[in-house]
């Protein structure tokens, strides 16, 4: 007992006010929620986590919070909980005091989780499966919670609060972005610190990135089925600790490295957005392990089937669904969000399967308990909130259905861009709506045009390059018989499946990628770029690389196309320099009071109105002016003309007439290098399979 020689063996009552373990200079207060437990034990471990040296019953219960204060417990102490109560899966209760449980509020972990049958609350070899009871101690196979030093997590961070209309999101994986970067020091590759090294910051700032959106970095546990195949959950959508940074990305600075990374991003003017998974936990379905929530209070943390509470509601497709109507689940999520903002400096969150968070007994409700609590929280008032607006449950597709504070991933936009450039019928009609922020879904309840997060590729699916190289998924390496991942990708291999040595085909693919990139950057809304797409990163046709922690997903910086990077950089600069592409209000063709001209007009290449009834329409022009509402009372002569030629032949474009001003072609996707060129005359040739963007320069001569 030398490790705990100065620790009292008598728990004092302590306080229920703050959940988790909190050191006050003389000892530590422990508080944990469980509504249905009959007894909760605090277990203290040796410094190496191998021996349970003390087990004490929490002496007090205030409402549903069990608590106690133990003098002498210092930061760095390893601990966990055990809970006693009924083991009646048929009634929704799965208490088993033999199973060590991590603290849902722990901010650090010691050790890791081991796949062992002792972590299950039942005998997995028994015929009755989870209706049986396992009495083995799971502690040797479970990570330990850590009493944190308050100095590690000062609540002094301030988000950048950059405006949505200026935002360019860059979606990235901590390890995948840096693991193969030659200019990131080897000991920092794959780490939080590595993300904010000078080489990475230089690349991101040149691209014009204003927000890095990181795939999950809250503590992760890989599923047993993956580890049995020698794989891991690489993406990280299997959270087990909502307040703890994932240790696999620690560098030399350990947990301090995360805040240091955020601070360096902020110094460069870049926000940090976290992809967070509050819809389910890593404990899986009724046959999963007992690691935390299940053993503390299964019937409170999870949504159980009303007629068969042995089983979980599975609106997430991950085996379980957290009950975000329960007050203590809501509290856990909000406490977690505030921790990442105040202590870690995070600027926003992308909520995975956000429709799940809005589920009330009657179904999806944007004004339900969780959303109401979230939107009134003063700490979270200034951060960015992004919804993945679907889950797999009934009525789960809710694109456009979230409150005004939220932006949403727009997968219809993604599919529309791919279908248009692939040549699908009705592609132009769908693109018309996408270019203006998908107003039919988002222009309601006071929402702004930035609500639509526009992208052509994300982590989930083909990379941008792979949409031009593969028509079919190639996921055999995942070990699921190529049955996983999206079946329909709206991709086009342009004649040959996979890589090609044919220069003409490679040029066509590069142009197709430029066309899709240009479409994203020229659309109203918030553009999002998948890391590596700026240079043509390929995952060899794997469209569900969630378990590929290897060269499949790690960006090979040496092989990226420098011409495409330069093109993407020019696109981003053009968007930044052209406020008319970043308007706050939706454009509907309203008449501007300043000059009695429409704020947006559609036209053909010959200047005549578009024939929208033509389902094979392959060329269209979008003439943009300042929003009629935004320019009320002030004059503006800014104008942009976007010309999309999806056809296989060059077309002559009749430009809108001017008197003294000059149209300048700023973007031409027919070439990677961009050279702004004033137009001499009323007509200009727009190459086949290309996008051109023209700006009206006042009195310009070039």
C-alpha positions as CSV (number, residue, x, y, z in Angstrom):
1,X,0.0,0.0,0.0
2,X,3.0,2.3,-0.4
3,X,1.4,4.2,-3.3
4,X,-1.6,5.1,-1.1
5,X,0.3,5.5,2.2
6,X,-1.0,9.1,2.6
7,X,-4.5,8.4,1.3
8,X,-7.3,8.1,3.8
9,X,-9.2,4.8,3.9
10,X,-12.3,6.7,5.0
11,X,-14.4,8.4,2.4
12,X,-16.0,11.6,3.5
13,X,-19.4,12.7,2.1
14,X,-18.0,15.0,-0.6
15,X,-20.2,16.9,-3.1
16,X,-22.5,15.8,-5.9
17,X,-22.3,19.1,-7.8
18,X,-19.5,18.3,-10.2
19,X,-19.5,14.9,-11.8
20,X,-16.1,13.2,-12.3
21,X,-12.9,13.2,-10.2
22,X,-11.8,16.7,-9.1
23,X,-8.6,17.4,-7.0
24,X,-8.8,20.4,-4.7
25,X,-5.3,20.5,-3.4
26,X,-5.9,18.2,-0.4
27,X,-7.8,15.3,-1.9
28,X,-10.2,14.4,-4.6
29,X,-14.0,14.5,-4.9
30,X,-15.6,11.6,-6.8
31,X,-19.1,11.9,-8.2
32,X,-20.8,9.5,-10.6
33,X,-24.4,9.1,-11.9
34,X,-26.4,6.0,-11.5
35,X,-30.1,6.0,-10.9
36,X,-30.7,2.3,-10.6
37,X,-27.5,1.0,-8.8
38,X,-27.8,-0.3,-5.3
39,X,-24.2,0.5,-4.4
40,X,-21.2,2.1,-6.2
41,X,-17.6,1.3,-5.3
42,X,-14.5,3.5,-5.9
43,X,-11.5,1.4,-6.8
44,X,-7.9,2.8,-6.6
45,X,-5.1,1.1,-8.5
46,X,-1.3,1.0,-8.3
47,X,0.7,3.4,-10.4
48,X,1.1,0.8,-13.2
49,X,-2.6,-0.1,-13.1
50,X,-2.0,-3.8,-12.4
51,X,-3.2,-4.0,-8.8
52,X,-6.4,-2.8,-7.2
53,X,-5.2,-1.5,-3.9
54,X,-8.3,-0.1,-2.4
55,X,-12.1,-0.5,-2.9
56,X,-14.4,1.8,-1.1
57,X,-18.1,2.2,-1.2
58,X,-19.2,5.7,-2.1
59,X,-20.9,6.9,1.1
60,X,-23.5,9.3,-0.2
61,X,-26.2,9.4,-2.7
62,X,-27.9,12.7,-3.6
63,X,-30.6,12.0,-6.1
64,X,-29.1,9.9,-8.7
65,X,-25.5,11.0,-8.0
66,X,-23.2,8.9,-5.8
67,X,-20.3,10.8,-4.3
68,X,-17.5,10.9,-1.8
69,X,-14.4,12.8,-1.0
70,X,-11.1,11.0,-0.3
71,X,-8.3,13.0,1.4
72,X,-4.8,12.5,0.1
73,X,-5.7,11.4,-3.4
74,X,-3.4,13.2,-5.7
75,X,-3.4,13.9,-9.5
76,X,-2.2,10.9,-11.4
77,X,-4.0,8.4,-9.2
78,X,-5.6,5.6,-11.2
79,X,-9.2,4.6,-10.5
80,X,-12.4,3.1,-11.7
81,X,-15.8,2.2,-10.5
82,X,-17.8,-0.9,-9.8
83,X,-21.6,-0.9,-9.5
84,X,-23.9,-3.4,-7.7
85,X,-27.5,-3.8,-8.7
86,X,-29.8,-6.2,-10.5
87,X,-28.5,-8.2,-13.4
88,X,-31.8,-8.6,-15.3
89,X,-31.2,-8.0,-19.0
90,X,-34.8,-8.7,-19.7
91,X,-35.7,-5.6,-17.6
92,X,-32.8,-3.5,-19.0
93,X,-30.4,-3.8,-16.1
94,X,-26.9,-5.2,-16.4
95,X,-25.1,-4.4,-13.2
96,X,-22.1,-6.7,-12.4
97,X,-19.7,-5.6,-9.7
98,X,-17.0,-7.8,-11.1
99,X,-16.6,-5.4,-14.1
100,X,-14.4,-2.4,-13.7
101,X,-16.0,0.7,-15.2
102,X,-14.3,3.8,-16.5
103,X,-15.5,7.1,-15.3
104,X,-17.6,8.8,-18.0
105,X,-16.1,12.1,-17.0
106,X,-12.4,11.0,-17.0
107,X,-10.1,13.4,-18.9
108,X,-7.2,10.9,-19.1
109,X,-6.7,7.2,-19.5
110,X,-3.9,5.0,-18.3
111,X,-3.3,1.8,-20.3
112,X,-5.6,0.5,-23.0
113,X,-8.5,-1.9,-23.5
114,X,-7.8,-5.5,-24.2
115,X,-10.2,-7.8,-26.1
116,X,-10.9,-10.4,-23.5
117,X,-14.1,-12.3,-22.6
118,X,-13.8,-11.2,-19.0
119,X,-14.9,-7.7,-20.1
120,X,-18.3,-9.1,-20.9
121,X,-20.9,-9.1,-18.2
122,X,-22.0,-12.5,-19.3
123,X,-20.4,-15.8,-20.2
124,X,-20.1,-15.5,-23.9
125,X,-19.8,-19.3,-24.3
126,X,-23.1,-19.9,-22.4
127,X,-26.1,-21.0,-24.5
128,X,-28.2,-18.3,-22.9
129,X,-25.6,-15.7,-24.0
130,X,-26.1,-12.4,-22.2
131,X,-28.8,-13.8,-19.9
132,X,-25.9,-15.6,-18.2
133,X,-23.6,-14.0,-15.6
134,X,-19.8,-13.7,-15.6
135,X,-18.1,-13.4,-12.2
136,X,-14.5,-12.8,-13.5
137,X,-12.7,-9.6,-12.8
138,X,-12.3,-7.4,-15.9
139,X,-9.9,-4.9,-14.4
140,X,-6.7,-6.4,-16.0
141,X,-8.3,-5.8,-19.4
142,X,-9.8,-2.3,-18.9
143,X,-8.0,1.1,-19.2
144,X,-8.0,3.0,-15.9
145,X,-9.4,6.5,-15.3
146,X,-6.9,9.1,-14.1
147,X,-7.3,11.8,-11.5
148,X,-6.2,14.8,-13.6
149,X,-4.1,17.7,-12.5
150,X,-6.4,20.8,-12.8
151,X,-3.3,22.7,-14.2
152,X,-3.5,20.5,-17.3
153,X,-6.9,21.8,-18.2
154,X,-7.3,25.5,-17.4
155,X,-10.7,26.9,-18.4
156,X,-9.2,29.9,-20.1
157,X,-9.5,29.2,-23.8
158,X,-11.2,31.6,-26.2
159,X,-12.6,30.5,-29.6
160,X,-11.7,32.5,-32.6
161,X,-15.3,33.0,-33.7
162,X,-14.5,33.6,-37.4
163,X,-17.5,34.4,-39.5
164,X,-19.3,31.6,-41.3
165,X,-19.2,33.6,-44.6
166,X,-15.4,33.5,-44.6
167,X,-15.1,29.8,-43.7
168,X,-13.3,27.1,-45.7
169,X,-13.4,23.8,-43.9
170,X,-10.6,21.2,-44.3
171,X,-11.6,17.8,-43.1
172,X,-8.7,15.7,-41.9
173,X,-7.5,12.8,-39.8
174,X,-4.8,13.5,-37.2
175,X,-2.6,10.7,-38.2
176,X,-3.5,10.5,-41.9
177,X,-2.6,14.1,-42.5
178,X,0.9,14.0,-41.1
179,X,2.1,10.4,-41.0
180,X,3.8,10.6,-44.4
181,X,4.7,14.3,-44.5
182,X,8.4,14.6,-45.2
183,X,8.7,18.0,-43.5
184,X,7.0,17.0,-40.2
185,X,9.5,15.7,-37.7
186,X,9.4,12.0,-37.3
187,X,8.5,12.0,-33.6
188,X,5.6,14.3,-34.4
189,X,4.0,12.5,-37.3
190,X,0.6,11.2,-36.5
191,X,0.3,13.4,-33.4
192,X,-1.6,16.4,-32.3
193,X,1.6,18.5,-32.3
194,X,2.4,17.3,-35.8
195,X,-0.8,18.9,-37.1
196,X,0.4,22.3,-36.2
197,X,4.0,22.2,-37.3
198,X,5.3,24.9,-39.6
199,X,5.0,22.7,-42.7
200,X,1.4,22.0,-42.1
201,X,0.4,25.5,-41.1
202,X,2.2,26.8,-44.2
203,X,0.2,24.4,-46.4
204,X,-3.1,25.2,-44.8
205,X,-2.7,29.0,-44.8
206,X,-1.7,29.0,-48.5
207,X,-4.8,27.0,-49.2
208,X,-6.8,29.6,-47.4
209,X,-8.2,27.1,-44.9
210,X,-10.0,28.8,-42.0
211,X,-11.1,25.7,-40.1
212,X,-9.7,22.3,-39.7
213,X,-12.4,19.7,-39.0
214,X,-10.8,16.7,-37.3
215,X,-12.2,13.2,-37.4
216,X,-13.0,11.9,-33.9
217,X,-10.3,12.6,-31.3
218,X,-12.3,11.7,-28.2
219,X,-11.1,8.5,-26.6
220,X,-11.7,5.5,-28.9
221,X,-12.0,1.8,-28.5
222,X,-11.7,-0.5,-31.6
223,X,-14.4,-3.1,-32.0
224,X,-13.4,-6.7,-31.2
225,X,-14.4,-7.8,-34.7
226,X,-11.9,-5.4,-36.2
227,X,-9.0,-6.3,-33.9
228,X,-9.7,-10.0,-34.6
229,X,-8.9,-9.3,-38.3
230,X,-5.8,-7.4,-37.4
231,X,-7.4,-4.0,-38.0
232,X,-8.4,-1.0,-35.9
233,X,-11.1,1.6,-35.9
234,X,-9.1,4.2,-37.8
235,X,-11.7,6.9,-38.2
236,X,-12.6,6.7,-34.6
237,X,-16.4,6.7,-34.6
238,X,-16.5,4.4,-31.5
239,X,-16.1,6.7,-28.6
240,X,-15.7,5.5,-25.0
241,X,-14.5,8.7,-23.3
242,X,-16.3,11.9,-24.2
243,X,-13.9,14.2,-22.2
244,X,-10.6,12.5,-22.9
245,X,-8.3,13.1,-25.9
246,X,-7.5,9.9,-27.7
247,X,-4.0,8.8,-26.5
248,X,-3.0,7.2,-29.8
249,X,-2.3,10.7,-31.1
250,X,-0.2,11.9,-28.2
251,X,3.3,13.2,-29.1
252,X,6.1,14.2,-26.8
253,X,3.9,16.6,-24.8
254,X,1.3,14.0,-24.1
255,X,-2.2,15.4,-23.3
256,X,-0.8,19.0,-23.3
257,X,-0.1,18.6,-27.0
258,X,-3.7,19.0,-27.9
259,X,-4.1,22.4,-26.4
260,X,-0.7,23.4,-27.8
261,X,-1.9,22.4,-31.3
262,X,-5.1,24.4,-30.9
263,X,-3.1,27.5,-29.8
264,X,-0.8,27.3,-32.8
265,X,-3.8,26.9,-35.1
266,X,-5.4,30.0,-33.6
267,X,-2.2,32.0,-34.0
268,X,-2.4,31.2,-37.7
269,X,-6.1,32.2,-37.8
270,X,-7.4,28.7,-38.2
271,X,-10.3,27.3,-36.1
272,X,-10.4,23.7,-34.9
273,X,-13.7,21.8,-35.3
274,X,-14.1,18.4,-33.8
275,X,-16.2,15.6,-35.2
276,X,-18.0,14.3,-32.1
277,X,-19.9,11.0,-31.6
278,X,-22.6,11.4,-29.0
279,X,-25.2,9.1,-30.7
280,X,-23.7,5.8,-29.4
281,X,-20.9,4.4,-27.4
282,X,-18.2,1.8,-27.9
283,X,-20.0,-0.8,-25.8
284,X,-21.9,-2.1,-28.8
285,X,-25.2,-4.1,-28.8
286,X,-26.5,-6.5,-26.1
287,X,-23.6,-8.8,-26.7
288,X,-21.0,-6.1,-26.3
289,X,-18.5,-5.6,-23.4
290,X,-19.3,-3.8,-20.1
291,X,-16.9,-0.9,-19.9
292,X,-18.7,2.1,-18.5
293,X,-22.3,3.2,-19.2
294,X,-23.7,-0.3,-19.4
295,X,-22.4,-1.2,-16.0
296,X,-23.2,2.1,-14.4
297,X,-26.8,2.3,-15.5
298,X,-27.8,0.6,-18.7
299,X,-31.4,1.6,-18.5
300,X,-30.6,5.3,-18.2
301,X,-27.8,5.8,-20.6
302,X,-29.3,3.8,-23.5
303,X,-32.5,3.7,-25.5
304,X,-33.9,0.3,-25.0
305,X,-36.7,-1.4,-26.9
306,X,-39.9,-0.7,-25.1
307,X,-41.3,-4.3,-25.5
308,X,-37.9,-6.0,-25.1
309,X,-35.6,-3.9,-23.0
310,X,-33.0,-6.7,-23.2
311,X,-32.2,-5.2,-26.7
312,X,-31.1,-1.7,-27.7
313,X,-32.8,0.7,-30.1
314,X,-30.2,0.8,-33.0
315,X,-30.9,4.0,-34.9
316,X,-27.2,4.5,-35.3
317,X,-26.3,1.1,-36.9
318,X,-23.6,0.7,-34.3
319,X,-25.4,-1.6,-31.9
320,X,-26.7,1.0,-29.4
321,X,-28.2,4.5,-29.1
322,X,-27.6,6.9,-26.3
323,X,-30.7,8.3,-24.7
324,X,-30.4,12.0,-25.3
325,X,-33.7,12.7,-23.7
326,X,-32.3,11.6,-20.3
327,X,-31.2,14.6,-18.2
328,X,-27.9,13.1,-17.2
329,X,-27.0,12.0,-20.7
330,X,-27.8,15.6,-21.8
331,X,-25.6,16.8,-19.0
332,X,-22.7,14.6,-19.9
333,X,-22.8,15.8,-23.5
334,X,-23.0,19.5,-22.6
335,X,-20.3,19.1,-20.0
336,X,-18.2,17.4,-22.6
337,X,-18.7,20.2,-25.2
338,X,-17.9,22.9,-22.7
339,X,-14.8,21.1,-21.6
340,X,-13.5,21.0,-25.2
341,X,-14.3,24.7,-25.7
342,X,-13.1,26.1,-22.4
343,X,-10.2,23.8,-21.6
344,X,-9.0,22.7,-25.0
345,X,-9.8,25.8,-27.1
346,X,-12.0,24.1,-29.7
347,X,-14.1,26.4,-32.0
348,X,-16.9,24.1,-33.1
349,X,-18.3,20.6,-33.5
350,X,-19.6,18.4,-36.2
351,X,-22.2,16.1,-34.7
352,X,-22.1,12.6,-36.2
353,X,-25.6,11.2,-36.9
354,X,-27.1,14.3,-35.4
355,X,-30.6,13.2,-36.2
356,X,-30.2,10.7,-33.3
357,X,-29.6,13.5,-30.8
358,X,-33.0,15.0,-31.7
359,X,-35.0,11.9,-31.2
360,X,-37.9,12.2,-28.8
361,X,-40.5,9.5,-28.1
362,X,-42.6,10.8,-31.0
363,X,-39.6,10.9,-33.4
364,X,-37.2,13.7,-34.7
365,X,-37.8,17.0,-33.0
366,X,-35.5,20.0,-33.7
367,X,-37.0,21.7,-30.6
368,X,-36.5,18.6,-28.3
369,X,-34.8,18.4,-25.0
370,X,-31.2,18.1,-26.2
371,X,-31.4,20.8,-28.8
372,X,-33.2,23.2,-26.4
373,X,-30.4,22.6,-23.8
374,X,-27.6,23.0,-26.3
375,X,-28.9,26.3,-27.9
376,X,-29.4,28.1,-24.6
377,X,-25.9,27.3,-23.3
378,X,-23.9,30.5,-23.0
379,X,-20.5,28.8,-23.3
380,X,-21.5,27.2,-26.6
381,X,-23.3,30.3,-28.0
382,X,-20.3,31.4,-30.1
383,X,-19.0,28.1,-31.5
384,X,-19.7,26.6,-34.8
385,X,-22.2,23.7,-34.8
386,X,-22.5,21.4,-37.8
387,X,-25.0,18.5,-38.2
388,X,-24.6,15.3,-40.1
389,X,-28.4,15.4,-40.6
390,X,-29.3,11.8,-40.7
391,X,-29.3,8.4,-39.0
392,X,-30.7,5.0,-40.0
393,X,-33.8,5.1,-37.8
394,X,-37.3,5.9,-38.9
395,X,-37.6,9.3,-40.5
396,X,-33.8,9.7,-40.0
397,X,-33.0,11.7,-43.1
398,X,-33.4,15.3,-41.9
399,X,-31.3,17.4,-44.3
400,X,-32.5,21.0,-43.9
401,X,-34.4,20.2,-40.7
402,X,-32.0,21.6,-38.1
403,X,-32.2,24.9,-36.1
404,X,-30.9,28.1,-37.5
405,X,-27.7,27.9,-35.4
406,X,-26.6,24.8,-37.3
407,X,-24.9,24.3,-40.6
408,X,-25.4,20.9,-42.2
409,X,-23.4,18.5,-44.3
410,X,-25.2,18.6,-47.6
411,X,-24.9,15.1,-49.2
412,X,-27.4,16.0,-51.9
413,X,-25.0,18.7,-53.0
414,X,-22.2,16.1,-53.2
415,X,-24.3,13.8,-55.3
416,X,-25.5,16.6,-57.5
417,X,-22.0,17.8,-58.4
418,X,-20.9,14.3,-59.2
419,X,-23.9,13.6,-61.3
420,X,-23.7,16.8,-63.3
421,X,-20.1,16.3,-64.3
422,X,-20.7,12.6,-65.0
423,X,-23.4,13.7,-67.5
424,X,-26.5,12.4,-65.8
425,X,-29.9,13.6,-67.1
426,X,-31.5,16.4,-65.1
427,X,-28.0,17.1,-63.7
428,X,-28.1,20.8,-64.7
429,X,-31.4,21.4,-63.0
430,X,-30.1,19.9,-59.8
431,X,-26.9,21.9,-60.1
432,X,-28.8,25.1,-60.4
433,X,-30.2,24.7,-56.9
434,X,-26.9,23.5,-55.5
435,X,-25.0,26.6,-56.7
436,X,-27.3,28.9,-54.8
437,X,-27.1,27.1,-51.4
438,X,-29.9,24.6,-51.9
439,X,-32.4,27.2,-50.8
440,X,-35.4,25.0,-51.1
441,X,-34.1,23.1,-48.0
442,X,-32.3,25.7,-46.1
443,X,-34.0,29.1,-46.7
444,X,-36.5,28.9,-43.8
445,X,-36.7,29.7,-40.1
446,X,-34.2,32.6,-40.5
447,X,-31.4,30.4,-41.7
448,X,-28.5,31.8,-43.7
449,X,-26.9,30.6,-46.9
450,X,-23.8,29.2,-45.0
451,X,-26.1,26.6,-43.5
452,X,-25.3,24.3,-46.5
453,X,-21.9,22.7,-46.1
454,X,-20.9,22.0,-49.7
455,X,-18.5,19.2,-50.6
456,X,-17.7,16.8,-53.4
457,X,-16.0,14.3,-51.2
458,X,-15.6,13.6,-47.5
459,X,-13.9,10.9,-45.4
460,X,-17.0,8.7,-45.9
461,X,-16.9,7.5,-49.5
462,X,-14.5,8.0,-52.5
463,X,-11.9,10.7,-52.4
464,X,-12.3,13.3,-55.1
465,X,-9.6,11.5,-57.3
466,X,-11.3,8.2,-56.9
467,X,-14.6,9.5,-58.2
468,X,-12.7,9.9,-61.5
469,X,-10.9,6.6,-61.4
470,X,-13.4,4.0,-60.0
471,X,-17.0,3.1,-60.8
472,X,-17.2,0.4,-58.1
473,X,-16.0,0.2,-54.5
474,X,-12.9,-1.8,-53.8
475,X,-13.1,-2.6,-50.1
476,X,-11.8,-6.2,-49.9
477,X,-9.1,-5.1,-47.5
478,X,-11.7,-4.3,-44.9
479,X,-12.5,-8.0,-44.5
480,X,-16.2,-7.7,-45.2
481,X,-16.4,-9.3,-48.6
482,X,-16.7,-5.9,-50.3
483,X,-20.2,-5.6,-48.9
484,X,-19.5,-2.5,-46.8
485,X,-19.5,1.2,-48.0
486,X,-21.7,3.1,-50.3
487,X,-23.1,1.0,-53.2
488,X,-23.9,4.1,-55.3
489,X,-21.2,6.8,-55.6
490,X,-22.1,8.7,-58.8
491,X,-18.6,8.2,-59.9
492,X,-17.0,7.8,-63.4
493,X,-13.8,6.0,-64.2
494,X,-13.6,7.7,-67.6
495,X,-13.0,4.5,-69.4
496,X,-10.8,2.3,-67.2
497,X,-11.2,1.1,-63.7
498,X,-8.3,2.3,-61.5
499,X,-5.1,4.1,-62.3
500,X,-4.1,4.7,-65.9
501,X,-0.9,5.4,-67.8
502,X,-2.8,6.9,-70.7
503,X,-1.8,10.7,-70.7
504,X,-5.2,11.7,-72.3
505,X,-7.2,9.8,-69.7
506,X,-5.1,11.2,-66.9
507,X,-5.7,14.7,-68.2
508,X,-9.4,14.1,-68.4
509,X,-9.4,12.9,-64.8
510,X,-7.4,15.9,-63.6
511,X,-9.8,18.3,-65.4
512,X,-12.9,16.5,-63.9
513,X,-11.4,17.0,-60.5
514,X,-10.7,20.7,-61.2
515,X,-14.3,21.0,-62.4
516,X,-15.7,19.6,-59.2
517,X,-13.4,21.6,-57.0
518,X,-14.3,24.8,-58.9
519,X,-18.0,24.0,-58.5
520,X,-17.6,23.7,-54.7
521,X,-15.6,26.9,-54.4
522,X,-18.0,28.9,-56.6
523,X,-21.2,27.8,-54.9
524,X,-23.0,29.8,-52.3
525,X,-22.7,28.2,-48.9
526,X,-19.8,26.8,-46.9
527,X,-17.1,24.9,-48.9
528,X,-15.5,21.9,-47.4
529,X,-12.4,20.2,-48.7
530,X,-11.3,16.7,-47.9
531,X,-7.6,16.6,-46.9
532,X,-5.6,15.4,-49.9
533,X,-8.2,16.3,-52.5
534,X,-6.3,19.4,-53.2
535,X,-3.6,17.2,-54.7
536,X,-5.4,14.1,-56.0
537,X,-5.0,11.7,-53.0
538,X,-6.4,8.2,-53.8
539,X,-7.5,5.4,-51.5
540,X,-7.3,2.9,-54.4
541,X,-11.0,2.7,-54.7
542,X,-11.7,2.0,-51.0
543,X,-14.9,4.0,-50.2
544,X,-15.1,2.9,-46.6
545,X,-11.6,3.1,-45.3
546,X,-12.7,3.3,-41.6
547,X,-10.3,0.5,-40.6
548,X,-7.3,1.2,-42.8
549,X,-4.6,2.7,-40.6
550,X,-2.0,2.4,-43.3
551,X,-0.9,3.8,-46.6
552,X,-4.4,3.5,-48.0
553,X,-5.5,6.5,-46.0
554,X,-2.2,8.2,-45.0
555,X,-1.7,11.1,-47.5
556,X,1.4,10.5,-49.6
557,X,2.5,14.1,-49.9
558,X,5.3,13.2,-52.3
559,X,2.9,11.9,-54.8
560,X,0.4,14.7,-54.7
561,X,0.0,16.8,-57.9
562,X,1.6,20.2,-57.3
563,X,-0.4,21.6,-60.2
564,X,-3.7,20.7,-58.6
565,X,-2.5,22.1,-55.3
566,X,-1.7,25.4,-57.1
567,X,-5.1,25.3,-58.8
568,X,-7.0,24.7,-55.5
569,X,-5.0,27.5,-54.0
570,X,-6.0,29.9,-56.8
571,X,-9.6,28.9,-56.4
572,X,-9.6,29.6,-52.7
573,X,-7.9,33.0,-53.2
574,X,-10.5,33.9,-55.8
575,X,-13.3,33.0,-53.4
576,X,-11.7,35.1,-50.7
577,X,-11.3,38.0,-53.1
578,X,-14.8,37.8,-54.4
579,X,-17.4,38.6,-51.6
580,X,-20.3,38.0,-54.0
581,X,-19.5,34.3,-53.8
582,X,-19.8,34.4,-50.0
583,X,-23.1,36.1,-49.5
584,X,-25.0,35.7,-46.2
585,X,-28.5,35.8,-47.7
586,X,-30.1,33.5,-50.3
587,X,-30.5,34.7,-53.9
588,X,-33.9,34.3,-55.5
589,X,-33.8,36.7,-58.5
590,X,-35.3,39.6,-56.5
591,X,-35.0,43.1,-58.0
592,X,-32.3,45.2,-56.4
593,X,-33.6,48.7,-55.3
594,X,-30.3,50.4,-56.2
595,X,-30.3,49.6,-59.9
596,X,-33.5,47.6,-60.5
597,X,-31.6,44.6,-61.7
598,X,-32.0,41.1,-60.5
599,X,-29.6,39.8,-57.9
600,X,-29.2,36.5,-59.8
601,X,-30.0,35.5,-63.4
602,X,-29.7,32.3,-65.3
603,X,-28.9,32.4,-69.0
604,X,-27.7,30.3,-71.8
605,X,-24.3,30.7,-73.5
606,X,-26.1,32.7,-76.2
607,X,-27.6,35.1,-73.7
608,X,-31.1,33.8,-73.9
609,X,-33.1,32.3,-71.0
610,X,-32.3,28.8,-70.1
611,X,-34.6,26.0,-71.2
612,X,-34.9,24.2,-67.9
613,X,-37.2,21.6,-69.4
614,X,-34.3,20.2,-71.4
615,X,-33.3,17.2,-69.2
616,X,-30.0,16.9,-71.2
617,X,-29.0,20.5,-70.6
618,X,-25.2,20.6,-70.5
619,X,-24.3,24.2,-70.5
620,X,-25.5,27.1,-68.3
621,X,-24.5,30.4,-67.0
622,X,-25.1,32.0,-63.6
623,X,-24.9,35.8,-63.4
624,X,-24.5,36.9,-59.8
625,X,-24.9,40.3,-58.3
626,X,-25.2,41.5,-54.7
627,X,-28.2,40.2,-52.8
628,X,-31.2,42.4,-53.2
629,X,-31.8,42.6,-49.5
630,X,-28.1,43.1,-48.6
631,X,-27.5,46.0,-51.0
632,X,-30.7,47.9,-50.1
633,X,-29.8,51.5,-49.6
634,X,-26.3,51.2,-51.1
635,X,-24.9,50.9,-54.6
636,X,-22.7,48.0,-55.8
637,X,-21.4,47.2,-59.2
638,X,-19.9,43.9,-58.3
639,X,-20.9,41.1,-60.8
640,X,-19.7,37.6,-61.4
641,X,-20.6,35.3,-64.3
642,X,-20.1,31.6,-64.0
643,X,-20.1,29.4,-67.1
644,X,-20.4,25.7,-66.9
645,X,-19.8,23.7,-70.1
646,X,-20.2,20.0,-69.4
647,X,-20.5,19.1,-73.1
648,X,-17.8,17.6,-75.3
649,X,-17.4,20.6,-77.6
650,X,-16.1,24.1,-77.0
651,X,-18.7,26.8,-76.9
652,X,-18.8,30.5,-77.6
653,X,-20.1,32.5,-74.7
654,X,-21.9,35.8,-75.3
655,X,-21.0,38.0,-72.3
656,X,-23.5,40.4,-70.7
657,X,-23.0,43.8,-72.2
658,X,-21.0,46.5,-70.4
659,X,-20.2,50.2,-71.2
660,X,-17.0,51.1,-69.5
661,X,-16.3,48.0,-67.4
662,X,-14.4,44.9,-68.6
663,X,-15.1,41.2,-68.0
664,X,-12.0,39.4,-66.7
665,X,-11.7,35.6,-66.8
666,X,-10.3,34.7,-63.4
667,X,-10.9,31.0,-63.4
668,X,-10.6,28.5,-66.3
669,X,-10.6,24.8,-65.3
670,X,-9.4,23.7,-68.8
671,X,-5.9,24.4,-67.4
672,X,-4.3,23.9,-64.0
673,X,-2.4,27.2,-64.1
674,X,-4.6,30.2,-63.7
675,X,-3.9,33.5,-65.6
676,X,-6.6,36.2,-65.2
677,X,-7.3,37.5,-68.6
678,X,-9.4,40.5,-69.7
679,X,-11.9,39.7,-72.4
680,X,-11.5,41.6,-75.6
681,X,-14.9,41.7,-77.2
682,X,-18.4,40.4,-76.5
683,X,-17.6,36.8,-77.0
684,X,-15.2,34.3,-75.6
685,X,-14.5,30.6,-76.1
686,X,-15.3,28.3,-73.1
687,X,-13.6,24.9,-73.6
688,X,-15.5,21.6,-73.4
689,X,-15.7,20.0,-70.0
690,X,-14.8,23.1,-68.1
691,X,-15.9,25.9,-65.8
692,X,-15.0,29.6,-66.3
693,X,-15.5,32.4,-63.8
694,X,-15.7,36.0,-65.0
695,X,-15.6,39.1,-62.8
696,X,-16.7,42.6,-64.0
697,X,-13.8,44.9,-63.2
698,X,-14.7,48.5,-63.0
699,X,-12.8,50.4,-65.8
700,X,-10.3,47.5,-65.9
701,X,-7.7,47.4,-68.6
702,X,-6.1,44.1,-67.5
